[in-house]
Amino acid sequence: MNRSKRGWRRKGCKVEEVDLVVAVRENRFKMGIQNLLRFLKPYTEAVHIKKYFGKRISPVVVFDGGNLPFKAATEGDRKRRRNANLELAKEKLSQGNTNAAIEYFKKAVSITPSMAHQLIQILRSENVEFIVAPYEADAQLAYLSSIESDQGGIDAVITEDSDLLAYGCPAVIFKMDRYGNGEEILMDRVFSTSSGGLSFQHFDKELFTGMCILAGCDFLPSVPGIGTKSAYTLVSKYRNLDRVISSIKHGKKGSLVPEDYPKSFIKALALFHHARIYDMNTKSLKPMKPLPPKFLQSLDSDLDVLGPEIPPSVAVEIAEGHVDPITMKAFDHIPEAKIPVFIRTVNDFHRDEVEVTSTQKMLKQKTMEDGKLLNEVAALGKLITKADHFQKLESNAAQKREFPDNNPFKKRRTLGDGLADILELLEELM
């Protein structure tokens, strides 16, 4: 039988009668288009994973890669916020307010490639397919959503990041809980229907992405006073992004528009539609979609905006999880992290209970030893199991075993018909 088209961002899935392929996106930091999901609420429908359930399901986990130069300002702001939250966490901990400290530690978390590599080790051992994007996992997932199943395509994306809509992913599920309930947005439905006083029937993908950029995104902050609603109104009125930018520059908010805003806007638009991704067939980097002449001219042929080029030999090693995408050093040469990564299952425990009790216990033990260690403890808090499960998994992890060669997109792991199996796997990967 032919496989159905497959998909998942930050997670995803699509199914026909035969198969379901699910992609999981690893979130380094929760962000997205400001208030976009709230604005698109009329197009959001409650969904259960059973809707996508066929005879088989195959997960794909997608990790963020290196940093984009164009996103440096955003990453800098996030780092400052994390540092501020870390200091607040330490302060609360010194005051004996452990619960408050834990919340600040969570906000201070920075998921590093080294941490992700520990999870990759487990995915390999479980024969779960994964790929490390050269740069943004969002872009990689959008690309996977656009290609056919025989090329490694995916069907939908499960995520908490609204950027996936700006990237053009056709099916995205948000806020999925441990029971498989979530909220689904289908872009075909957005573009073809009117709902709640909104209509995107005269929009195309470029206009929709332009609206998202105007509202403020990771690549470009919005002009003060312009949010999602104002951006929608402007794009609906002019139906041309150049005219929208011109109207803002020459309007009441003209004095608030940075001089380089138009050029930065074009760069952001180019990134959402043409960012460099990993092509598993050629085993090299390429733009998500071919770059039209107008973008080449606007970018002054500086394609590093889309993500600097990486030699194919290195790109393969990054994609397969052998090389740190930031330092470009092999993980074999990186000291192993002190704290093991554990995967939990649906039936092991209730998330909130374990997050508090287990994390509290570890924080108390490690508080005065190393501030960086605290960060790692909080970062891995959601993957920690009960104490009896610790010993079992730690013992297994200590045993040397050969991991299967998990070359991305060569083969998919398939699960049985049981819905519990699907939910258990989703829970493990969240």
N, C-alpha and C positions, 0 to 999 in steps of 0.2 A: 504494500500500500504506500501511497505517497504521504510524506509527512506534511502536516499542516504548517503554515507559516508561523515562525516562532518569535517570541519577544518578552522583554522586561526593561529601569534606571535607578539611582540610586537603588527595583524588582519588577518583573513584568511577565505577561502571559497572554497567549491566544490559543484558541483550540477550535478544531473542527471535530468531526466524528472520530478521528483516529488518535491524534496526539495533542499534547499541550506542552509547549516549551516555555519555561519561566526564567526570566533574567532578574538577578538581584543587584541592586546598586548599593555599593558601600558609600555611606555618607561621611565625608570628612567634617562637614560643618553644615548645619541646617540653615538654609537661606532660601532665596528664590525671588520671584517678582513680587514686589510689595502689594499685598492685599489682592492678588490676582484670584486666588481660590475663592475668597469671599465674593468677589465681583462676579465670578462665573458660577456662583451657587445655583442659579436657575438651570444650568446645564449639567449639574451634578446629580447622579443617580446612585442610590444605595445598591451595592452589589455584594454578592457572596462568591467566594472562590469557586463554588460549585458551577457557576455560570461558565467558567473556563475549563471545567473538568471534563476530560475525555478519557480514553482508556489508559493513557499514559501521560506523565508529566515529566518534563526535564528542566531542571533549574540551571541558570547561568548566573554566576556572581561576577559583577563588574566593579573593579576598583578604580579610584582616582589615581592618576599618575603624577607627572611633574607639574610644576607651577607655570602658568602662562605669564609672560612678561606684562601683558596688557592688564592683568588682574593684580598686579603688585600692590596697588594702593588698597584694594579690598582686603588682600591677605594681611597687609600691615595693620589695618584697623582691627581685624579679627584677632591678630596676635596680641595687640594692646588690650583688647577686651578680655582675652583669656588670662593674660598676666594680672589684670586688675581683679578678676574673679578668683585667681589663685591666692592673691594676697588677702582677699576677703575671707576665703575658705580657711586659711591659716589663722586668721584673727578669730573667726568663730570657733575653730577647734581649740585654740588656746583659752577661750572663754568657757569651754565645756559644752558649747552648743553644737553637738555632733550632727543633728539633723540638718541644721542650717549649713554647716560646713560641707556636708555631702552634696547639697544642692549647688553650692558654689563650685565644688570640685568638679561636678558634672559639666558646669559651664566653662570650666577651665581646660577641659579635655582637648587634646590635639592628637588625632589619630595619625601616627607616623607610618611610613612604609614598613618599618621594622615590626610594628604591631600587626599590620595587615599581613605581613609575611608569615606570622605565626598561624593566622587563620588559613592562609593558603596551604600551609603544611597539612592542616586537618582536611581541607577540601580535597587535596590530592589523595589523602589516605581513604577518603570516602568516595573517591572517583566522581566528585561533583565538578562540573565544568566551570571554569572561571577565565577571566581575562583582565589584565591590568592595562588600562587605557594609557596612551602616551601622555595625555594631559587630562582633560575633563572627562569623567565617566559619563556625564550627560551627553556629550557629543558622541561618544562611542555607542551609547544606547540608542540615540536617535538614528545613527547610521545602521545599527543592527535592525531597527524597526523598519527600515526602508528597503531591505534586501530580501531576496527569496530564501526559503528554507534550505534549499540545497547549497546555498552560499553561507549558511550560518545565521540566517535571519531569525528574528524573534517576533513575538506577537503583541506583547503589552509590557508596560513598565509599572512596577509597584515602588512607590517612593514617597517621600515627604517634601520633595523639592519641586515647586511649581515651574522651575526653569525648563523642565522637560516639555512643557507645552510650548514655550517660546522656541525650543529646538525643533519642534514639529513632530513629536512623537504622536502617532495617531490614537493610541489607547493607553491611558494612564490611570492607575488606581492609587488613591491616596488614603491615608489613615487606616490601613488594614490592621485589624487587631489579631490577637492570637487565635480567634475562632474563625478567621477567614472573612470577616465582614469588613467592607471598605466602601470608599466613595469613588465612583468611576466617571471620568470625563473622556468622551470620544470626540475627537476633533471633527470628524465628518458630521456629527450631530450639531456641533457648534456652528459650523459653516452653512448648514442646510436648514436650520430652523430658527424661529424667533421665540424667545422665552423671557418672561419676567421683564418685559419692556426693552430687552436687548435684541439686537439683530446683527449678526456677522455675515449675512448672506452676500453683502457686497465687499467683504474682505477676502483677500487671499492670504497665503502663508506669510508673505513678506510684510503685508500690512499688519497682520496680527503680531508678528515678532516686533515690528516697529512700535506698535502700541505698548508692548511689554517693556521695551527699552526706554521709551518716554516715561513710563511709570516708575522707572528706577530698577536697575538690575545689578548683578555682581560686577559687570564690566563698566557700567556708567551710572553714576547717581542721577536722579531726576532733577530737572530745573525746579527750584523751590516753588511750591504752590501747584505743581502738576503731579497728580496721582493717577491711579488706574482709570477713574471715571473721566477725568479731564482728558487723558490721553485717548480714551475711546471716543470721546466727543470730537476731538480734533481730527482723528483719523477718519471717523465717519463723515465728517464735513468735507474734508479735502480729498480723501481717497488717493493721496499721493504724498509720500514721506518727505520729499524735497519741499513741497508746498507747506507741509505741516511745520517743518523746521523754520522755514522763512517766516511763517505767520507768528511763530513764537519770538523770533529774533526782532521782528518789527512791531510786536504788540506791547501790551502793558508790562509784560515780564521781560522785555528785551534787555534791560539793564542787568538782569540776573543770569543771563545766558553767558557762560564762559566763551571766550573767543574761539577756543578750539573745539567747542561742543559739536558742531556739524561734522568735523572730521572724526572725532571720537565716536559719534553716532554711527557713521559708516563702518568703522572698525568693529564696533559691537555687533552690528547687523551681519557683517562678514563672518564673525566668529560663530554666531548662532546657526548659520547656514552652511559654512564652509570650513569649519575648524578641522585641523588635521586629526585623523583617527588611524587606527591600525587596521589594515586590510589583511585578513587572515589568508586570503588566496595568494596574494603577491608577497606576503610576509614583509610588508614595508608600510610606511606612512603615506597617506594621500588625503586630500580634502574630502569632507563628507559628500559634497557635490562639486562638480567642476566649477571653477571660479569664472564668472562672466567678465568680459572686458571692462565693464564699468567699475567693477570692484578692483581689478588690477590697476586701473588708472587712479582710482581714489586712494588706493593703498601705496601708490608710488612704487609698485612692484615689490613692496616689503612684505613678503609672505610669512616672515617670522611672527607677525601679529597673530597668525593662525596657529602658532606653535612652532618653535624652531625645528628644522629638519633633523632627523636622527638617522644614522646609518642603519640600513636594514638588519645587519647582524646584531646591532644593539637593540633595535626595536623588537625583534623576536624575543630576545632574552628578557626584556621588560614585560612584554605581553604574557609570557609564560611564567612570570614571577621569580625569575632567577637573579634579576638585577634591580637594585634600588633605583626608581625612576627619577629621583632627585639628585643623589650623589653619583649615580651611574656606576656604583661599585657592586660587585657580586655579593649576595647575601651570605655566601660561604665565608666571606672575609669579615663579616660583621658579628661581633660577640652576641651570643644568644641572650635574649631578655631574661631577666631574673624571674619574671612571673609567668607561669604557664597559661595558655589560653584553653578554656574549657567550652564545650558546646553543651547547651542545655536542651532538653526535650520538653514537649508540651506537657507531659504527665508528671514531670519531675517536681514542679513547684509552681507557686503563684509568683508572677514577676515582681510585684511591688514588695511582697514580703522579703524575698531574697535580696532584692536590690538594697533594702535598708539593713537587714540583719547581717548579711555576709559582708557587705561593703563596710559597715560600721566596724565589724570585727577586724577586718584587715587594716582599716585606717588606724585603729587604736594600736595595732602591733607595729605599724611602720611609720607613724607620724613623725617621730623625732629623728628618723634615720636619714631620710633623703627626700627633699621636696619634689624632685623629679619622679621619684618612685610613687609618691602620692598621686601624681598626675596619671601614671600608668595604671594604678589601682582603680582610680575612678573611671578611666577610659575603658577598662576591661570589666567594670562592675556588672554590666548587663550580660556578660557571658559566664559569670561565676555561678557555680552550682552549690548545692548543699555540701556540708563537710564530708558526709559519707561518700557522696559522688566524687568529691575532690580526689580521695585516695584512689578510687578505682581508675579514674581517668589519668591521674598523674602517673600511676603505675604503668598504664598502657603507653603513655607518652614517653616514658623512660625507656621502653623497649625499642631497640633499633629495628626498623623495618624499612623495606624498600617501598617508596611511594611510586605509584604508577605514573608514567610520563603523561601528564595531563595537557598535552598540546591543545590549546584552545580551538574549539570548533571541529576537532577531528571526530569526536563521538560525544553522544549525550547520555547522561544517566537517565534511565526511565524507572518510574515507580509503578507500583501496582494500582489496582482500581480503588483502593481504600482512601476515602477522603481524609482519614486520620493521618495517613502517611504524608499527604500533601501538607496539612497544617503543621505536622511535626517538623517537616523540613523547613517550612517558612519560619516557624518559631526559632529553629536553630540558627537561621541565617539573619535574623533581625537584630 
